[in-house]
Amino acid sequence: MANSLRKVVSSVILDLDGTLLNTDGIVSDVLKVYLVKYGKQWEGKTAQRIVGKTPSEAAAAIVEDYELPIPTDTLMSEIYPLFCDQWGSIKALPGANRLIKHLRGHGVKMALASNSPRANIEDKISYHPGWKESFSVIIGGDQVTAGKPSPEIFLEAAKRLNSDPSSCLVIEDSIPGVMAGKAAGIEVVAVPSLPKQSHLYTSADEVINSLLDLRPEKWGLPPFQDWIEGTLPIEPWHVGGPVIKGFGRGSKVLGIPTANLSTEGYSTLLSEHSSGVYFGWAGLSTRGVYKMVMSIGWNLYFDNTEKTIEPWLLHDFNEDFYGEELRLVIVGYIRPEANFPSLESLIAKIHEDREIAERALELPLYSKCRDDPYLKSALPVGDSHL
């Protein structure tokens, strides 16, 4: 694992699907519709088998797992138009635009190397302004004799960048991609696209939760300059609904009112935002507006099976608020989700997150968002708590 400067990197080679673009949700959406044609139901179990694979390998896995009565070529020809219709709907993953803009602004050479065909890569990135111009090299899986985990695509990318592989850094989301990078003699940062799978990426030189957590200076690259007092400003986003647990499991232990929200109807939002600790403003329908820290993820200490949304209201009150309408405006990011060896260490970290958020929310950059109309529309007029 890379805890300090390992080497000086001159070029960065990035994967596309699952690393820069949130294609996993599109895959699920398309297959849910397509498999109905053959009386099958998409269960998601094949997702782990197809991440990072070539299109033909992924198609073969689907045919096998769902026992489809068609050859792989037929599946590919039938499903390809369905995917093409969705290219414009694919969103950039958190931190992708930030990273591309940062590296380009500092003159760092970048290559895009994906198992997808070159034409598909061009189509996908055409919906993201500035991306195509940022990459000196773009290579698709159809431009090499073997896709990942073969090292060929990364070696070719380094060659076209006029860079020695030892001076490159690969950023990948899949195990085949990590294997390909290491086989090419390149150090690799892994950003696993599947939940709770980080332990499978032991061959990577560093494993991070999301691109928001990348520290370029570890690799001799220019550091980001946008962190403010331990927080990263993000484009504000909204989430809300009736509280399904208020002042629940963690409240008395933490000394902070916790509120669990149902994730029903928020599958897209949950797939678009990395697990981690965020902060912002919370509007509780009968009480007012409060400073708030929020975890989004699996709560690794408790080993939840589903991704959850759990805000903590930074205000002292003891009453339950089950069933009340809670609206959240998330304005910044603090840290990735992490596991802890003990409940005491988890509690200590949560209180550290609280202190960071309380200080940050006094800054004009964040404090102005407490007047967001989304919060006010569900609250008594003029009621707020700082």
C-alpha positions, 0 to 999 in steps of 0.5 A: 500500500502507498502511504508516502511518495513511491515514485515520480509519475509523469503519465496517468493511464485511466480505465473508463467504465466503472472508474470514470463513468458510472456504467454499472447502473446502466448495465443493470437497467439494460439487462433487467429489461433484456432478460425478460425476453427469455423469461429470466430475471436479472439478479445482479449476481453476474455483475462480479463476473463481468466487471472489467471483462471484454464485451465478448467475455461479459456476454458469454458469462451472461449466456452461461449464468442465465442459461440463455438459448442463444449464442454469445454473438446473438446476445451481443448483437441484440443488446448492443443497440440497447446500450447505445441508447443509454450512453448519454445517460451515463454520469461521471463518477464522483471525482472524475471531472475533478481529476481530469481537470486537475491533471490536464491543468497541470500538464500531466499526460493522460491516456484512456485504456478500456476493454470497450471498443474504441468507437464505444469509448468515443461515444461515451465520452462525447457526452462529457465536455472536455474529456476527449481533448484531455487524453493524449491517447485513447485505446480500445480493446479492439485495438489490441490482440488481447484485452485485460488482464493482458498487459498489452493495452497498458504497454501500448498506452505507455508507448503512445504517451512516450513514457516508460511504464515505470513512470506511469500510474494506472487507475482501475476499478476491476481486478482484471484491470489491476492484473493488467497494470501490474503485469505491465510493470506499472503501479496501480491505484484501485477504486473497486466498483463493486461494494465491499470487495476491497479485500480482493485487490491485494495486488494493487499498490493502493486501494481507495474508496473513490476518486474523491480520496485520491492523493496525487502527491503520493505519486509525485503529482501535483496535489489538489488544492480544493480541500478546505479545513478537512472538507471537500466542497461538492455540488450540493445534492438533495435527499429526503423522506420520512424518518424510519428510525429517529433517535435510534440505535446509535443515538444514546451511545453517540450522544447525537440524534441519528435518523435512518431514512428509507433507501427505497426510491433512491437506488440511482442516487446511492449508485451515483454517490460514493460511500463515505461521510458527508455533511450539510443541512437537515430540515426536520418538518416540525422542528427546523434546520440543523447542521448535519453529518451523514454517512452513506454506505454499508456501515462496515462495523455493523456489516450491513447488507444494504447501503444505508443513509444515516444522518446525524443531527448536530443539535441537543434534543432527546425526543424521538422523531420517527415518521417525520419528514426529513430533508437533507442538503449535502454540501461537502465530503469529509472522508471515505467509509472505513471499518474500525476495530472497536466501537470506541474507535468508531465513536471517536471518529464520529465525534471528530467528523462532527467537529469538522462539520460544525466548523466548516458549516460556519464558512460562507461557502457552506452556510449559505446552503441552509437557505436552500428552498428544498429545506424551507418548503417542508418547515415552519416559517422562520424556524432554524437552529444553528 
